[in-house]
Amino acid sequence: MRGSWRTLAGLGLASWLILPMVPLVIWSFAHGWRFPDLLPQTWSIKAWTYALSPASGVLNSFGLTTLIAAATTLLAALIGVPAGRALGLHQFRGKTLVTLFLLAPAVLPGMAVVFGLHGLFLRLGLTGSVPGVVLAHLIPVLPYMTLIMAAVFSRFDPDFEAQARTLGATPFQTFRCVTLPAILPGLLTGALFAFLVSWSQYLLTLAIGGGRVQTLPLLMFGFVSAGRNDVTSAIALLYILPGLLILAVTIRQVTGRNIALTEGLRP
């Protein structure tokens, strides 16, 4: 009985998540869809043909958005893993203040953060460039990565690293064979959040990129403003694709546990 309820709950949740995508699919193949028609009277693939053509710029924006999100995720991991280790394993003066600073981008009004960064990046000459957009995306992304890794390292037992070093492992071998397997599920979770947060940024990209860095959210908003619901729906379906693919690839690692390295061996 309990298994049946879990199955029904899972199906209900999946339906709730998939249901909003149904109108997008219909709109992307509709050649005009007016109220009170339940379904479009005419179907067409013109929206997809245009969205996938070089003239629309969708594929270029898709590649650029992927590049920016991947670069932001990599930088967030390089900074967030050691920062999360320090927060998770060590007690030091000012730890609470550091945590508050990490949470500040999520607490402060987004518009204030955007305009503050724009003034700073303008003086540094980083506006209108891809590196500037990547650095700007680190502001909302880094707290997710750091706090997730801090939670992971709070359950990590550094004695396993000490044992590996005692047996003659180099620092790199210790990290690759001991530390990385233990923190990998948390690292993938942090990377998933980091990629999706960067992927969905609109205001930061618009303010720092200055319209020169044309990512997929900016391009999609342009078609929304033009009233092209069919093309907008096609772009929106492409827009959610990376998140679904990443989740499908990392789901086993994200939900897995490495108890031996984090909590010790249990009888």
N, C-alpha and C positions, 0 to 999 in steps of 0.2 A: 504493500500500500504506500509506504513511504517513497519507494522508487517511482511509483506512478505519479505521485504528487510532484516529485522533483522533475520528472520528465515534462509534466504539464507546465510547471513553473518556467522551465527552460524554454519550452516552445512559446509560452506567452511573452517572455522577455525578448526572444529572438524576433517574434512578430512585431513587438512594440518598437524594436530598433529598425526593422526592415521596412515597416509601414510608411515612414516618411519618404523613403526612396521611390515608392511606387509612382507618385505623381511626377517625379523627375524623369523616370523612364518613359512614361507616357508623353510628357511634354517634349522630350528629345526626339520623338518620332512623330510628333503631331505637326500638321500643316494648318495651324489655327485651331484653337480649342476655346470655344465660347460658352458662357453660361446660357441656358441651363443644361447643355449637353453633358451626359454622363461620360461619354468618350468622344474623342475627336472624330469629325466626319471624314477627314482626309488624313492619310498617313504618308510620311515622307522620311527619307534618310538625308535630306539636304542639310539639316543641322549638323549631323555627324560628318558628312562629307566636307562641309566648310570648316568645322572644328579641327579636323585632322589634316586639313590642307595647310601648306606653308603660308598662304596668304593671311590666315587668321592669327598667326603667331602663337597659337595655343601650345604647340609642341615645343617651341623655343622657351616659352614661359614655364612649361612643365619641367623641362630640363634645368632651367635656371633655378626654379624653386627647389627642386631636388638637390642641386648642388649646394645652395645656401643652407638648407636644412641639414644636410649631411655634414657640411663644414662646421656648422654651429654645434651639432651633436658631438663631433669629434673634439672640438675645443672644450665643450662643457665636460666631457669625460676626462680629458687631460687635467682640467682644473678641479673638477668635482670629486674625483676618486681620492687624491691626496687630502683635499679639504674635508671630505667626508670621513676619511680615516682619522684625521686629527680630532674631529668633533665626536666621533663615535668611540674612540679608544682612550682618549686623554682628557683629563680635567685640567683646565688652565684658567688663569684670571682673564676675565672678559669674554668667556665662552657664551654667556647669555646675550651679551651685546652683539657678538658676531652672528648669532642665530637670528636676532632681531633685524640686523642689516640684511641678512639673506631673505627674510620674509618681507622686507620693505616693498619690493616691486609688486608683490601680490596685494599689499595693503593700501599703498598710495594710489590716488586716482590715476588711471592710465593716461589721460590727456596731459596731466601735469608732468608725468615721466617723459612722455613723448616730446613735449616742447622743451623740457630741460635738456634732454639728450640732443635735440636738434641744435640748440645754441652751442653746446659743447663741441659737437662734431663739426659744426660749421667753422669754428675757430681752428680745429685740428685738420681741416681740409679733407674730411672723410665722407662728406655728403655727396650723394650722386654716384656712389661706387659700391660694388659688391662687397669688398672688405668692410666698408662702413656698415652696411646692412647686417653682415654676419656678426660684427661686434655689438651692434645694437640688439640683435636677437639674443645675445648672451645674457642680457639683463633679465628678461623674464624666464629664460631657460635654466640658467645656472642654479637658482634655488631648488628646482625640482631634482636635478641631478645630485646636488650636494646633500640635501636632506635625505634623499633615498639612500645614498651611499652611507650617510651617517647612521641610519637605522640598520643597514646591513652590517657595518663594522662594529656596531654595539653588541652584536651577537657573535662576532668573530673571535676565535681564540688564537692570539699571536704565538702561543707556545708551539704550534705546528710549524710556523716559520722558523722558530729557534731550533727545533729538532732537525729541520731540513738543512739549516746552515751548519749544525753540528756534524751532520753526515757528509759535509763537503760541497753542498750546493752553492752556486754563486747567487748573488742577489737577483739576477735575471731569471735563473732557473727556479729559484724559490717563488718568485712572483708568478712565473708561467705554470709551474706544476702544483703549487700549493694555494697561493692567494687567489689567482684568477679563477680556478674552478669553484672556489668557495663563494666568491662574490659575483659570479657570472649571472645568476638569475636576477639579482638586484641591479647589476649593471645594465642588463638588457631592458629591465623595466624602466630605469632612468633614461636610457637611450630612446626608448619608445616614447616616453613623455616629452623628452627634449625635441625629438624630431617632429612630433605632431604640433607642439607649441610653436616651434619655428615655422613649420609649414603653414600654419594658419594665421600668421601675423599679417595684419593689414595696415594699421596706423603707423607702426614703427617703420615698415617698409616704405610707405608713402612719404613719411616725414624725412627719413634719412636718405632714401633712394631718390627723392625729388622727382619721381615720375620717370627717371632714367632706368631704374632697375625695375623691370616690368615682370613681377611675379604673377603666379596664377590667380591669387585673390584680387589683385589690382585689375587684371584683365577681365575677370569674371564680373567685378563691380561695374566695369565699363559697359559690358553687354546688358547688365541689369538696368543701368541708367538709360540705355538705348531702347529698352522694351523688347529685346530679343529673348523671349522666354525659352524658345526652342534651343538656341545656341547656349544660353546660360545653363539650361538643364544638362546638356551634353558635357559642358565644362565641369559642372558640379559633380557629375558622376566620375569624371576623370580625377577630380579633386579629392574625392574620398577613397580612391583606389589605393594609394600608397599606405594609408593607415590600415586598411583591411589586409593588404599583403604582409606588412610588417607584423601585424598581430597574428596572422596565420603562421608565419615563419617562427616567431619567438614564443608562441603560446606554451610549448612544452617546457622550454627553459624557464619562462616566467613563473609557471606554476610548479616547477620542480623544487626540491629541497636537497641540500647537501648537509645532512645532519652531522656526519662524522667530523666535518671541519668547522662547524659553527657551534654545535652544542655538545660535542663529545660523543663518544660511543655509548649507546644505551643497551642494557641487557635485553 
